[in-house]
């Protein structure tokens, strides 16, 4: 171990980097932790190394070490020095630093130390490097899982929303995912509501992953009735998503409609598009066919589903012959739900 530590001061940057990587690899094994702990001061000194290769290796090493709470008391005093790496000219070092903050945010003990870093993370949303911007938005998504950070996230909402227009599709996708995570807490809904029109624009994004994430986001917030008036204008766009080439977007769209179908207030908006929805029973993807049957099953649970369901009876019956057993299962369960709520006149349609 002493020889490895001496290599941290080697004249050759590749040797210094390799020494850090060795320590990082050893840190994955608990039996070496007692040996690495005394080396922490020297590892941290390497944050000031002249070579960005070495500095990046140090940040990655610290990320690995931070997974073990035993090292947290040793890392904590060096947080200010670590945060300086957010201003390093090398983008890989900046990205590694943001990723490090994501890792340690999972430990509440670090939260007081991360708070001073929020301004740096937010600045990283405007970094020239898309990798750094992507890491920053993912960091905020991770941080938002902890309610203690919500006051800080609230202050960052405007910048997160700005990321929806980022040049990089990866950053736009991450921004929508971040909003989905945030939307799980109703306290954020008043902050999200004014931005719904901007969010809905993402349904027309050129990237299919962004569109899919947007539909999934709408599906998540549809569970809150307060959003229903804001979601209503999006129904037509979601219905359009049933016809796109991407099966992942089509899947997300039908699953979103399934969530909407739980609220009768959406039924008048869904009704004119039933013929288009029923076409999904013939989709090439079995998950979409099954989700469509489940959608019909959900509608049938409501008191007066028949005007919407009647035109679908023949298609549901056809689904009993589907190649997929999962679709057939969903179809027979759908009929069961129909029978539970149906009048005799309605059952006669099946005969």
C-alpha positions in Angstrom: 0.0 0.0 0.0 2.8 2.4 0.9 4.3 1.9 -2.6 1.0 2.7 -4.3 0.7 5.9 -2.2 4.2 6.9 -3.2 3.1 6.6 -6.8 0.6 9.4 -6.2 3.6 11.7 -6.3 5.3 10.2 -9.3 6.6 12.6 -12.0 4.6 10.8 -14.6 0.9 11.7 -14.7 -0.1 8.2 -16.1 1.6 6.6 -13.1 -0.3 8.9 -10.7 -3.6 8.2 -12.5 -3.0 4.5 -12.4 -2.3 4.7 -8.6 -5.6 6.5 -8.0 -7.3 3.8 -10.2 -5.7 1.1 -8.1 -7.1 2.7 -4.9 -10.5 3.1 -6.5 -10.5 -0.6 -7.4 -9.3 -1.7 -4.0 -12.1 0.4 -2.4 -14.7 -2.0 -3.9 -13.5 -4.6 -1.3 -14.3 -3.9 2.3 -11.2 -5.8 3.6 -9.0 -3.0 2.1 -10.9 -0.1 3.6 -8.8 0.0 6.8 -5.8 0.4 4.5 -7.4 3.1 2.3 -8.7 5.2 5.2 -5.2 6.5 6.1 -4.6 7.3 2.5 -7.6 9.7 2.2 -5.6 12.8 2.8 -3.2 11.9 0.0 -6.1 11.1 -2.4 -7.7 14.4 -1.6 -4.4 16.2 -2.3 -4.5 14.8 -5.8 -7.5 17.0 -6.5 -5.0 19.7 -7.1 -2.9 17.6 -9.5 -1.7 19.5 -12.6 -3.2 16.8 -14.8 -6.9 16.7 -15.4 -6.6 13.0 -16.1 -5.5 12.5 -12.5 -8.1 14.9 -11.1 -10.9 13.0 -12.9 -9.6 9.7 -11.6 -9.6 11.2 -8.0 -13.3 12.3 -8.3 -14.2 8.9 -9.7 -12.3 7.3 -6.8 -14.2 9.5 -4.3 -17.5 8.5 -5.9 -16.6 4.8 -5.3 -15.5 5.5 -1.8 -18.6 7.5 -1.0 -20.7 4.4 -1.5 -19.4 3.2 1.9 -20.6 5.4 4.8 -17.4 4.7 6.8 -15.6 7.0 4.4 -18.1 9.9 4.7 -16.5 11.5 7.8 -13.2 11.5 5.9 -14.7 13.0 2.7 -16.9 15.6 4.4 -14.1 18.0 5.4 -12.9 18.1 1.8 -16.3 19.0 0.2 -15.3 22.6 -0.5 -12.2 21.4 -2.3 -14.3 18.9 -4.2 -16.8 21.5 -5.2 -14.0 23.6 -6.8 -13.8 20.8 -9.4 -17.1 22.1 -10.8 -15.1 25.0 -12.2 -12.3 23.0 -13.7 -11.7 23.6 -17.4 -11.9 19.9 -18.2 -15.5 18.8 -18.9 -14.8 15.2 -17.7 -13.7 16.4 -14.3 -16.9 18.6 -14.1 -19.1 15.8 -15.1 -17.4 13.4 -12.7 -17.9 15.9 -9.9 -21.6 16.3 -10.6 -22.0 12.5 -10.7 -20.2 12.3 -7.3 -22.7 14.8 -5.9 -25.5 12.5 -7.2 -24.0 9.5 -5.4 -23.5 11.2 -2.0 -27.0 12.9 -2.1 -28.4 9.5 -1.2 -26.9 9.9 2.3 -28.7 12.4 4.5 -25.5 13.1 6.4 -24.2 14.8 3.3 -27.2 17.0 2.7 -25.9 20.0 4.7 -22.7 19.7 2.5 -24.6 19.5 -0.8 -26.7 22.6 -0.1 -23.8 24.9 -0.8 -23.2 23.0 -4.0 -26.7 23.7 -5.5 -25.6 27.0 -7.1 -22.8 25.1 -8.8 -25.1 22.3 -9.9 -27.5 24.8 -11.4 -24.7 26.6 -13.2 -23.8 23.2 -14.7 -27.2 23.2 -16.4 -25.7 25.8 -18.7 -22.3 24.2 -19.1 -20.9 24.1 -22.7 -20.6 20.3 -22.4 -23.8 18.3 -22.9 -22.4 15.6 -20.8 -22.1 18.0 -17.8 -25.6 19.4 -18.4 -27.0 15.8 -18.6 -25.2 14.9 -15.4 -26.5 18.0 -13.6 -30.1 17.4 -14.5 -29.8 13.8 -13.4 -28.2 15.0 -10.2 -31.2 17.2 -9.5 -33.5 14.3 -10.3 -31.7 12.2 -7.7 -31.7 14.9 -5.1 -35.4 15.6 -5.6 -36.1 12.1 -4.2 -35.4 13.5 -0.8 -38.0 15.9 0.6 -35.3 17.8 2.5 -34.0 19.1 -0.8 -37.4 20.2 -2.1 -37.1 23.9 -1.0 -33.8 24.0 -3.0 -35.4 22.2 -6.0 -38.3 24.7 -5.9 -35.8 27.5 -6.5 -34.3 25.5 -9.4 -37.6 24.8 -11.2 -37.2 27.6 -13.8 -33.8 26.4 -14.8 -35.0 22.8 -15.0 -37.8 23.9 -17.3 -35.3 25.8 -19.5 -33.6 22.5 -20.0 -36.6 21.3 -21.9 -35.3 23.4 -24.8 -31.7 22.2 -24.6 -30.0 21.4 -27.9 -29.2 17.9 -26.6 -32.0 15.3 -26.7 -30.3 13.6 -23.8 -30.6 16.7 -21.7 -34.3 17.3 -22.7 -35.1 13.6 -21.9 -33.4 13.9 -18.5 -35.3 17.2 -17.8 -38.7 15.5 -18.4 -37.6 12.5 -16.3 -36.6 15.0 -13.5 -40.0 16.6 -13.7 -41.7 13.2 -13.5 -39.7 12.5 -10.3 -40.6 15.9 -8.9 -44.2 15.6 -9.8 -44.6 12.7 -7.3 -44.7 15.3 -4.6 -47.9 17.4 -4.7 -46.0 20.3 -3.2 -44.4 20.9 -6.6 -47.6 20.9 -8.6 -48.2 24.6 -8.2 -44.7 25.1 -9.6 -45.3 22.7 -12.5 -48.8 23.9 -13.4 -47.7 27.3 -15.0 -45.2 25.4 -17.2 -47.6 22.8 -18.6 -47.9 24.5 -22.0 -44.1 24.4 -22.3 -44.0 20.8 -21.2 -46.8 19.8 -23.7 -44.6 21.1 -26.5 -42.3 18.2 -25.7 -45.0 15.9 -27.2 -43.8 17.2 -30.6 -40.1 16.7 -29.8 -38.0 15.3 -32.7 -36.7 12.6 -30.3 -38.9 9.6 -29.5 -37.4 9.1 -26.0 -38.4 12.7 -25.1 -41.9 12.2 -26.4 -42.3 9.0 -24.6 -41.0 10.5 -21.3 -43.4 13.4 -21.8 -46.4 11.0 -22.1 -45.2 9.1 -19.1 -45.0 12.4 -17.2 -48.6 13.3 -18.1 -49.6 9.8 -17.0 -48.0 10.4 -13.6 -49.6 13.8 -13.0 -53.0 12.7 -14.2 -53.3 11.0 -10.8 -53.8 14.5 -9.4 -57.3 15.9 -10.3 -56.0 19.4 -10.0 -54.0 18.8 -13.2 -56.9 17.5 -15.2 -57.9 20.9 -16.7 -54.3 21.4 -17.7 -54.0 17.9 -19.2 -57.2 18.1 -21.2 -55.6 20.1 -24.1 -53.0 17.4 -24.4 -55.5 14.6 -25.1 -55.5 15.2 -28.9 -51.7 15.1 -29.0 -51.6 11.9 -26.9 -54.0 10.3 -29.3 -51.8 11.3 -32.2 -49.0 9.5 -30.4 -50.9 6.2 -31.0 -49.9 6.4 -34.7 -46.2 7.2 -34.4 -43.6 4.8 -35.7 -42.1 4.2 -32.2 -43.7 1.4 -30.4 -42.3 2.8 -27.1 -44.2 6.1 -27.7 -47.4 4.2 -28.7 -47.1 2.1 -25.5 -46.6 5.2 -23.3 -49.7 6.8 -25.0 -52.1 3.9 -24.4 -50.9 3.6 -20.8 -51.4 7.3 -20.4 -55.0 7.0 -21.7 -55.5 4.1 -19.3 -54.7 6.5 -16.4 -57.0 9.1 -17.9 -59.9 6.6 -18.2 -60.0 6.3 -14.4 -61.6 9.7 -14.3 -65.0 10.1 -16.0 -64.3 13.8 -16.6 -61.9 12.7 -19.4 -64.5 10.4 -21.1 -66.1 13.1 -23.2 -62.6 13.9 -24.5 -61.8 10.3 -25.2 -65.1 9.3 -26.8 -64.6 11.0 -30.2 -61.3 9.1 -30.5 -62.5 5.6 -29.6 -62.3 4.4 -33.2 -58.6 5.5 -33.3 -58.0 3.8 -29.9 -59.6 0.6 -31.1 -57.2 0.4 -34.0 -54.5 -0.2 -31.3 -56.1 -3.6 -30.8 -54.5 -4.5 -34.1 -51.1 -3.1 -33.3 -48.1 -5.3 -34.1 -46.9 -5.0 -30.5 -48.7 -7.4 -28.0 -48.1 -5.0 -25.0 -50.0 -2.3 -26.8 -52.8 -4.6 -27.7 -53.0 -5.8 -24.1 -52.9 -2.2 -22.8 -55.7 -1.3 -25.1 -57.9 -4.1 -23.8 -57.0 -3.0 -20.2 -58.0 0.5 -21.1 -61.4 -0.7 -22.3 -61.7 -2.8 -19.1 -61.1 0.3 -17.0 -63.7 2.3 -18.7 -66.2 -0.5 -18.3 -65.9 -0.2 -14.5 -67.7 3.1 -14.6 -71.4 3.4 -14.2 -72.2 4.3 -17.7 -69.5 3.0 -20.0 -71.7 1.5 -22.7 -71.7 4.4 -25.2 -67.9 4.1 -25.3 -67.7 0.3 -25.1 -70.5 -0.8 -27.4 -68.5 -0.2 -30.7 -65.6 -2.2 -29.2 -67.4 -5.4 -28.4 -66.6 -7.1 -31.6 -63.0 -6.1 -31.4 -62.8 -7.4 -27.8 -64.2 -10.7 -28.9 -61.7 -10.9 -31.7 -59.0 -10.4 -29.0 -60.0 -13.7 -27.5 -58.2 -15.3 -30.5 -55.1 -13.2 -30.3 -51.8 -15.0 -30.6 -50.7 -13.6 -27.3 -52.0 -15.3 -24.2 -51.6 -12.0 -22.3 -53.9 -10.3 -24.7 -56.4 -13.2 -24.5 -56.2 -13.0 -20.7 -56.9 -9.2 -20.7 -59.8 -9.7 -23.2 -61.6 -12.3 -21.0 -61.1 -10.2 -17.9 -62.5 -7.2 -19.8 -65.6 -9.1 -20.7 -65.9 -10.1 -17.0 -65.9 -6.4 -16.0 -68.5 -5.7 -18.7 -70.8 -8.4 -17.5 -70.5 -7.1 -13.9 -71.8 -3.7 -14.9 -74.0 -4.5 -17.9 -77.7 -4.7 -18.4 -79.3 -7.5 -20.3 -79.7 -5.4 -23.4 -76.0 -4.8 -23.4 -75.2 -8.5 -23.0 -77.4 -9.3 -26.0 -74.9 -7.4 -28.1 -72.4 -10.1 -27.3 -74.8 -12.8 -28.3 
